[in-house]
């Protein structure tokens, strides 16, 4: 019997892919913030990077929850 991809499997796989992308973006923004902090960069930039990181983390968590929802 050939393996077939159901709509649920496809959605779960897509959301997993998106979650990995967003986790990577969180890591990039985190490193950018740490570099800015170590170089003594502007505090406003650190604040903006922290806000972006928190937003990306929230999106990543929602995507992970969605992937788990479709995987069940």
N, C-alpha and C positions, 0 to 999 in steps of 0.2 A: 504494500500500500504506500503510495507516494506521500511524502510529507507536504502538508498544505499549510499556508500561513493564514490564520484567521484574522478578522478585523481587530479583535482584541489583542492578539499577539503583535500585530503591526503597530497599533497605538502604543502599547507598552514599550516596544522597542524604540519607537520614535521619541517617546518621553524620556526613556533612559539615555538616549543620545543627547537630547537637549539638556538633561541634568548634568551630564559630564561636561558639556560645553559651558554651562553656567558655573559649575564648580571651578573649572579652569579660569574663567573670567574673575571669579572671586579671588583666586590665588594671585592672579596678575595684579589686581587692584591692591591687594594686601601688600605685595612686594613693593609696588610703587609707593604706597604710603610709608612703608618702613624705610625705603631709600630716601624719601623726602624728609622723614624725621631725622635720620642719621646725618644727612647733609645740612640740617638746620634750615630747611626750606620754609617758605611762608606757611604760617599757621592756617590761613584760609584754605590753602590747597590741601593740607592734611585733613581739614574738616570736610571738604568736598569729597575727598577720596574715601573717608570713613562713611559718609552718607551713601556714596555709590556702592561701597562694599556691603553695607547693611541691606540695601535694596536688592542687590544681586543675590545675597544669601536668602532673602525672603522668597524671591522668585525661584531659586534652586529648590528650596524646601517645598514650595507648592508643586513644582514639577515632579519631585520625588514622590510626594503624596499621590499625585495623579498616576504616576507609573505604578505604584503599589496598588492603587485602586483598580487599574485595568489589568494588572497581573493576577488578580485573585480569581 
